[in-house]
Amino acid sequence: MLKYLRLNSKLTPYSKLFIYGVIFETMLFFILFPGGQLSRILQFSFLLISFFIFSIAAIKKINIEIDIKFIENNLFLNLFILLIPISFLIGFFSDNLGIALNSYQLNDFTRSTFESIVISRSITETFILLYYFFFFYFLTYLLVNNKESIDFFFRIFKILFLLHLVLGYADYFFVSVSGYDLIPRHFYDGINVGARFHGIAGEPRQAGVYMALGLSITYLESYYKQSKFNYWWLAVTVPAIFLTLSFTAIISIVIFLLLLTPIFLFIFYKKPFISFITFFLFLFFLYLASEVPRIADYIEVFSRGLEVLESNKKLPYLIRVQLGEVYPLYDQYKALLSSNYLQFFFGSGIGTSAINNYSYVDLPDAFGNPNSQLIRSIYESGFLGTAFFTLIFYWPIINNNRINFNTKLSLYILTSLVLAFSYGVRSPAIFIFFGLMSSLLSNNLIKDYDKK
């Protein structure tokens, strides 16, 4: 009779299913039907099988063994979770969890229906965030923590990432020449995105996130295997990011450089000449980016966005299509002017940015979240909560005493790259990288290595 069952001692079909569920998460081409994302189907299947395994084990009195060497106590994750109910309380007392519906909005919702939707949305958004931490971070600790499973993860990820790049370039050049897309946005909808690189990652802006994740994971693998990083990945991926022609990608690059500020300050202190050259190159590339017509239009319009909002003039088209990103920041600006520092620092609660948008625009389509995770975080968790949330992903690096400064520096840059693009547009990419890196660090599978 089976006395015990060990779930994570080696690579099994069970752990393979989990890994596939993680890897396909950021590949949004594979939405097979409305609401039918392949990764979610795989994740649901994994969780359902897990439920049956644990249920049968309980009935048969089989002990389930899970080998966990070490799970870190993430200080900033604890602080952020503690901050969630505080933000909701502040949002409630700041009247940001509900609005006085006008006559137009009352045609969309009754007051009681709207209140129910607000509560439901807040609970759902909180659940999604906690699910990301649970599935992509905690479960990765449990199931991707031995050589077989880690090797399998890297192998499958690289195969699919390479497929994305090959198909993406083929699609880009074909549509540039013929005007027809080889690859639609999603499998089921057949929508074309034009002459913009997107591969099998969904929309161009999502492709940017996926490629940032791909670069970081391929570099992380070189540390894990103590091998030299193949700069071919960099040479083919960076141009593809720019070929997305995504303003979100440009914003993400700016966020990335801001996250690297501590490194720039350190380099400036040690090597001021190199810092000057780097800063000059940065300005040069920003200038080149600003010359792209699509990006130049955004810069011109948003440079006078506050003036337009304050004057109640007719909003330019590019602001109207980005209202979901504009109004949460505008509301935080107003909170600061009115000395509402609690909202400014602690936010209004997860899920409230959609309510804020609807309070400014009385259209049902406006009742939605910003695309940018950074803007959502600034409004919903405040500037302090956003700082805590950011530091969550650096804590395994900061708190690790087994790796040297150069290794920490490399991991800091890789984390910053994925985090910046995940802030540019909402994506679980940072949770995937965070879970994998944390598992490698906690199992002492990243060693100091001279890559020269």
Secondary structure by P-SEA (a helix, b strand, c coil): ccccccccccccaaaaaaaaaaaacccccccccccccaaaaaaaaaaaaaaaaaaaaaaabbbbbbbbccccccaaaaaaaaaaaaaaaaaaaaccccccccaaaaaaccaaaaaaaaaaaaaaaaaaaaaaaaacccccccccccaaaaaaaaaaaaaaaaaaaaaaaaaaaaaaaccccccccccccccccccccccccccaaaaaaaaaaaaaaaaaaaaaacccccaaaaaacaaaaaacccaaaaaaaaaaaaaaaaaaaaaaaccaaaaaaaaaaaaaaaaaaaacaaaaaaaaaacaaaaaaaacccccaaaaaaccccaaaaaaaaaaaacccccccccccccaaaaaaaaaccccccccccccaaaaaaaaccaaaaaaaaacccccccccccccaaaaaaaaaaaaaaaaaaaacccaaaaaaaaaaaaaaaaccccccccc
